[in-house]
Every structure is written in C-alpha cells, then in structure tokens.
C-alpha cells in the first residue's frame, strides 16, 4: 500500500493522542489487547519511553482505517 508509513517510532504525544482518538484509557487498551501493561510502563509511554513498534503499528492502523476497539471484539 503506497504511502502507508507505519514503521517508525511513535512519540509519547502520538501515543496519548492515539488513545484519545480511539476513546481508550490505558486500562481500556489493556483490555483491548488482552495484555496488562504495567502502570509504570504505561506512564513511561505517555512520558517519553519508546512505544513498542507493534503497539504503535496497531494504533496507527486502527486510526487510519477508522477501526474502533468495539469493532474487533
């Protein structure tokens, strides 16, 4: 798919914005992906820690293709 650039680091600002656009809290993200992200890491992602590439790609794809968390339950 031309022009679909998903494989680059996600900033903490992008992470927070992505969660907001998807209507997710950190707990909601945990429930959605089926894995508990420790609060310390969730806070670090929102601060400045590197966001795992897989998580960044998932969030970007969901936003780009207008997929809501409820659409994939």
FIMAR-264657 format. One record per residue (C-alpha): x, z, y; residue in three letters; chain. Coordinates in steps of 0.02 Angstrom, whole numbers, plus 50000, padded with zeros to 5 digits. Each point is the difference from the previous one (the first is absolute). Example, Ala and Ser with C-alpha at 12.3 -4.5 7.8 and 13.67 -1.06 7.14 Angstrom:
<nodes>
<node <50615 50390 49775> "ALA" "A">
<node <50069 49967 50172> "SER" "A">
</nodes>
This chain:
<nodes>
<node <50000 50000 50000> "UNK" "A">
<node <50089 49940 50157> "UNK" "A">
<node <50022 50125 50139> "UNK" "A">
<node <49957 50152 49896> "UNK" "A">
<node <50143 50118 50038> "UNK" "A">
<node <49971 50163 49910> "UNK" "A">
<node <50171 50046 49936> "UNK" "A">
<node <50077 50085 50149> "UNK" "A">
<node <50015 50184 50043> "UNK" "A">
<node <49845 50084 50066> "UNK" "A">
<node <50024 50113 50150> "UNK" "A">
<node <49918 50169 50014> "UNK" "A">
<node <49890 49930 50140> "UNK" "A">
<node <49943 49859 49886> "UNK" "A">
<node <49966 50125 49860> "UNK" "A">
<node <49892 50111 50110> "UNK" "A">
<node <49910 49848 50072> "UNK" "A">
<node <49971 49927 49826> "UNK" "A">
<node <49921 50162 49938> "UNK" "A">
<node <49890 50007 50155> "UNK" "A">
<node <49945 49817 49984> "UNK" "A">
<node <49956 50028 49818> "UNK" "A">
<node <49907 50160 50040> "UNK" "A">
<node <50114 50103 49890> "UNK" "A">
<node <50072 50172 50019> "UNK" "A">
<node <50155 50046 49901> "UNK" "A">
<node <49888 50087 49872> "UNK" "A">
<node <49891 49843 49995> "UNK" "A">
<node <50154 49894 49968> "UNK" "A">
<node <50051 50116 49859> "UNK" "A">
<node <49830 49982 49920> "UNK" "A">
<node <50000 49811 50025> "UNK" "A">
<node <50170 49968 49921> "UNK" "A">
<node <49972 50132 49866> "UNK" "A">
<node <50158 50092 50039> "UNK" "A">
<node <50033 50155 50102> "UNK" "A">
<node <50126 49971 50138> "UNK" "A">
<node <50074 50170 50041> "UNK" "A">
<node <49947 50059 50174> "UNK" "A">
<node <50182 50012 50048> "UNK" "A">
<node <50026 49814 49961> "UNK" "A">
<node <49835 49948 50082> "UNK" "A">
<node <50053 50090 50157> "UNK" "A">
<node <50172 49921 49988> "UNK" "A">
<node <49923 49825 49985> "UNK" "A">
<node <49897 50036 50155> "UNK" "A">
<node <50158 50061 50088> "UNK" "A">
<node <50141 49880 49957> "UNK" "A">
<node <50043 50001 49815> "UNK" "A">
<node <50006 49830 49914> "UNK" "A">
<node <49830 49951 49928> "UNK" "A">
<node <50017 49935 49821> "UNK" "A">
<node <49993 49810 49998> "UNK" "A">
<node <49860 49999 49871> "UNK" "A">
<node <49890 50111 50109> "UNK" "A">
<node <50039 49898 50156> "UNK" "A">
<node <49955 49838 49910> "UNK" "A">
<node <49837 50073 49934> "UNK" "A">
<node <49945 50062 50171> "UNK" "A">
<node <50046 49836 50085> "UNK" "A">
<node <49909 49894 49871> "UNK" "A">
<node <49845 50107 50014> "UNK" "A">
<node <49998 49982 50189> "UNK" "A">
<node <50040 49814 49999> "UNK" "A">
<node <49864 49960 49873> "UNK" "A">
<node <49875 50126 50069> "UNK" "A">
<node <49992 50099 49838> "UNK" "A">
<node <49927 50173 50023> "UNK" "A">
<node <50047 50139 49880> "UNK" "A">
<node <49818 50007 49942> "UNK" "A">
<node <50008 49817 49950> "UNK" "A">
<node <50123 50034 49859> "UNK" "A">
<node <49935 50161 49923> "UNK" "A">
</nodes>
